[in-house]
Amino acid sequence: MAGGKEKDMENEKYTKKKQRKIWKIFLLAGVILCLIFAGAAGGFFYLRTQGEKNLKTEVPAAASEVQEDVNKGETGAADQEEGLYITYQGKKYRYNSDVINILCMGIDKDIPIEEKRDTGSEGLSDAIMLASINTQENTVKFLAVPRDTVVPVKVLNTAGEFVRTENKQITLQYAYGRTAEDSCELMVQAVSNLLYQVPIQRYCSINFQAVPVLNDAIGGVDLTAIETVQWWNGSFYQGQQMHLMGQEALDYVRQRDETIPGSSMGRIERQKQYITCYIDQAKEAVKKDITLPVKLFQSLTEDMCTDLEVEDVTYLASELLEVSVSAEDMSMVPGDVVPAGEHEEYHVQTDALKELVIQSFYEEVPETPQGQEQASVSEER
């Protein structure tokens, strides 16, 4: 009897959690619809302001202030410095607070995002992209992280307790979470560490089974295949004109020939191409059907895990109304594919990555001429 009661309580807890998630998605969808109909309303401006406050990372006005705190031994000073300032080749750079980073993940499982696979894990993160929105320049850029990138992965036990750190493929980090939320947070840490502690403000993960739903909601995606891929029950060919619908869309972004070395790199290029085409065609679809955002959020109830809030979506929607994405806005973590037994590993080119990170997320801190500060003090006196 006691066991049955505990099971009922667990079921009730799960049901309430699911209901809260459904209402959250409906709220997000409602905000977007209200944005379309009444963008000038006072409530919208409040949500937008709050969303901007939530998403933008505060950076100290001067790195010297943080360093003074470090020298004084004040607690938290070093943590404040980490990720907000970075030094390279004798120069110091400051994080651009106008950039908002959202980690986007495609999870390799065909069951609801909260359910575990037969192995007991949350699955693997087979597609990893960091979407960076520059609210000042009104641009969006994507940085792809190959799933086979070798990084320090946190190994946790079944109770969610830290055991050790091992150098493994980054896709495996997702599997160590006890819940989809835990897995996403572990991935955020892993990607941020890879990118020299760059701030990642939000995350969003979807199952691959959500791809056909998203694809068909805008009437399909037109593109030209950029490579030939054949697998046990299908194929497509380089140069082939394609109108992707349903399973075809999932196959295009998911399939690869594992017998070909480096085939995962080709898949990333296809994913980048697909995202570019999808965004362009989705914007046109929304012009024809203003209820489309609502339908999209409703369709992702069981297949999405995100920490985006209503205020966040309100702010981002207003920022992205006029944004366009091209192939030039998509890059990949620089590195080399290295054979490792039956699998492959992707080894990062550290110097090239650091230069890319600085170029994408940071601004150079101007040097203060010697004596300038002292002269200013004298003038004030």
N, C-alpha and C positions, 0 to 999 in steps of 0.2 A: 504493500500500500504506500509506504514511504517513497519507494522508487517511482511509483506512478505519479505521486504528488509532485515530486521534484521535476519529473518530465513535463507535467502540465505547466509548472511554473516557467520552465525553460521555453516551452512553446509559446506561452503568453508573452514572455519577454521578447522573443523573436518577432511575434506578431506586432507588438507595439513598436519595436524598432523599425519594422518594415513600413508600418503606417506613418511613422514620423518621416521616413525617407520619401514616401509617396507624396505627403503634404509638402515637403521641402521642394520637390521637383515641380509640383503644381504652382507653388509660390514663385519659383524661378520663371516658369513659363508665363505666369500672369504678369510678372514685372516686365518681361520683354514685350508682351502684347500691349501693356499700358504705355510702354515707351514708344511704340509705333503710333498709337492713337493720340497720346497726350504727352508728348515729350516736354512740353512747357509747364506742366503742372508743378505746384509747389512740392508735393510729395516726391516727385521724381528728382527734383534738385536736392532734396534732403538725402535721399538714398544715394544719389550720385556722389555727393560730397562725402558721405560716410564711407562709401565704397573706395573712393580715392584715398581716404585716410587709412582704411584697413589694408590696402594693397601696397601702397608706396612705402619703401623702406627708408626710415630716417637715418641719415648719415651725419656724423659730427661735422661741424663747420670747418674744422681744421684738424689734420692728423696730429699736429703738435700737441693739441690739448689732450688727446688720448694718450700720447706717449708720455706726457707729464704725469698722468694718472698712473701709468704703468710703472714709471720710475719711483713714484711715491708708494707703490705697492698696494694701491686701492683695489679691492676685489671687483671683478667684473670688467676691469679696464681692458685686459687682454682679449676677453670675449667680444667686447665692443669693437676692437680693432679688427678681429678676424673676419675676413670676407669683405669688409667695407673698404679696406685699403690693401693694396698689393704693391710690392716692390719688384722691379725688373730692370736689370742692367743699370743700376744706380739711380733709377727714377722711381718716384712714388706715384701711384694712381689711386683715384677715389671712385668708389662705385657710383654709377649714374643713377640717381634716385628716380629718374623719369622712366626707367626700364622696369617692367613688371614681368616676372618669369613664371610660367605655368608648365609644370612637367606633365606631358601627355604620354600615356602608356597604352599599348594594346596587349591584352592578356590572352595567352594561348590556352583557352579552354572554351568549350561550347555549352557551358552550363551557367546559371546565374552567377553574378560576380561574387556573391556572399557564400556560395557553396564551394566545398572543397572537392578536389579531384579524388579519384580512387586511391591515390597514393597518400591522401591525407593532407596534401599541401594546397596552398592557394593558387598554384599554377606558376607559370613563368612569364616574365615581361619580355615578349618577343619584339615589340616595337617600342622604342624609347626616343621621344623627341621633346626638346625644350623649346616652347613657344615664348619668344621675347617681344613684348609689346612696348614700343617707345612712344609714350603718350605725348611727348613734346614734338617729335618728328612725324607722328601719326603713321608709324610703320610697324610691321610684324615680320620677325625673322625666326626661322626654325633651325635648331642645331640637333642633328641626328647623332645618337650614341649607339654604335653597333652593339647588338646583344652579347657578342662574344668578347667585349672589352674586358680585359683583366684588371680588376680593382680589388682593394681590401674589402671582402664581404664579411658582414657580421653574422656569425653562426649562432643561432639561438636554439634552445631546447624546446620541447613540446609545451613547457610552461611559460614560454616567452622570455626566459632568462638568458642573458648573454653568456656564451661559453668561451668563444675565442674569435679571432679574426683570421681569415684565410684568403689568399689571393686566388680568386675564382672569376668566372665569367659573370658580368654584372646582372645578366638575366636571372641568375640563381638567387639574387638577394630578395626578390619578390616572394620566393617560395618559403622564406623563413618567418613570414608574418602569421599570426594566429587568426587574424581577420583581414579582410580586404583593406581596411583602413590602416592596420598595422603594416601591411605589405607596402602600401603606398608611401607611408612615412619612412620606412626603411629605404625605399628607392630614392626618395627625396634626399636623404642623407648621403647615400652613395653617389648620386650624380653631383650634388653640391661639393662633396669632397674631391671628386674627380676634376671639377672645374675650379679648383683652388678656393673653395668655400664661398662661391658666388651665392648670393641669396636666392632662394626659390620660394616665392610667396604662396603658391597654390599648386594643387595637383588634380589630375583627372584621369581615371583609367576606365577603359571599356573592354568588354570581351570582344573577341573577333567575330562572334556571332551577331554583334550589333552592326557590323559593317554593312551587310546587305540591307538592313532596315534603314540606316542613314542614307545609303546610296539610293535606294528606291524612292525615298521620301522626296527627293528633288527630281525624280524622273529619270534617274540613271546618269552616268558620267561618260562623256565622249573623250577619247584620247587615242594616241597612236602608240602601240607597244614599242618600248625602247630596247627590248631584248627578246630572245626566243627562250621559252621555258617549257619543258615537257615533264609530266609526272605520270603516275600509274594510270590515271583515268582522264587525263585532259592535257591541253597544250594551248599555247598562243605563240605567235611568231613576230619577230622584229619587223616593224613597218606595217603591221596589221592595223587597220582602222577598226576601232572597237567602240561599241556602245554598251557599257557595262551595266548589267542588271543582276540583282540577286546574288547567287553564288559566284557568278563571274567576277564581280567586284572583289569578293573575299579572296578568290583564287589569285587575282592579279596582285594583291598586296601581301599575300601570305605564302604562295607556293614558291619553291625553288628546287633545283636539282642538286641534292646533297652530294652527288658523286663528282660535281664540278668544284674545284677549289675556289674559294672566294665568292661562292654563289650568294652568300648572305649580303655581300656588298651590292650586288645587282638588285637584290630585293629592296634594299634601302633606297636605291635610286628610284625604283618603281613607286615606293611609298611616298617619296618626296614629290614625284610627278603627279601621283593621284591626288594628294592633298591640295596641290596648286590648282588642278583642274576642278576639284570638288568645290573649293571656296568660290572660284569664279562662277561656277554654274549654280551654286546654292544661292548666291546673291541675286541672280536672275530669277530663280524660283520663288524667292521671298517677295519679289516685286509683283509676281502674279498671284501669290497666295500669302496674305499677311498672317494667316493663322499657322503657317508652317513651323515657326519656332515652338509653338505650343505642342504641335504634333510630335516634333522631334524629342522634346523633353519627356513627353508621355511615353514614347516608345522605348526610352532608355531606363525605365524604372528599375528593372532587375539586372541591367547589364552595365551599370555605371557606378563608380565610387568617386566622389569628389568632395573637397572641402570648400568649394566656392559657395559663398553665401548670396542672399538676395541682393544685398548692397553691392557686392562685387560684380555680379552680372549686370546690374543697372549701369554701373560706371563703365565696365568694359564694352557693353553694347553701344553706349554713346560714343566711345572712343573709336570703335571699329566700323562704324557705319560707312566710312569712305575709304577704308584701307583696302589695298589690293596686294596680292602676293604673286611674285614671279620666281623663276628658277634661281635667280641671283640672290634671292632672300633665303635660300636654303643651303646649309653647309653641313659638314660632318666632322666629328672629332678626328683629327689627323692621326694616322697610325698605319700599321702594317699587319697583314694577315700572316699568322705563323701556324704551321701544322703542329698539332699536339695529339698524337695517337689517332684515335678514330674521329676526333673533333678538331676544330680550329680555334685559335685564340687571336684576339686583336690586341696588339701591343701599341700603346699610345706613344706618339712622338711628343715628348714632354715640352720641349722648347717651342715647337710649332703650336701646340695646344695653348701654352701660356700666352703667346702672342695673339692667338685668336680670341682668347678670353678677354684680354685687355682691350683689344679692338672692339669687341662686341658689348662689353658691359662696364667699362671704366673710362674715366677721363683723367688726363695727366694733372697732377697737382703742381701749379706754378711755383717755381722756387722763389723764396723771399730773398732779395738782395741783402748782402751783409750790411749791417748798419742802418737799414731802412727802418726797422722797428724801433731802434734806439733813437734815430732822428725824429721819428713821429712822436715819441715820448717827450723829447726835448721841446718840440714845437708846442705840444699841449701845455707844457709847463710855462 
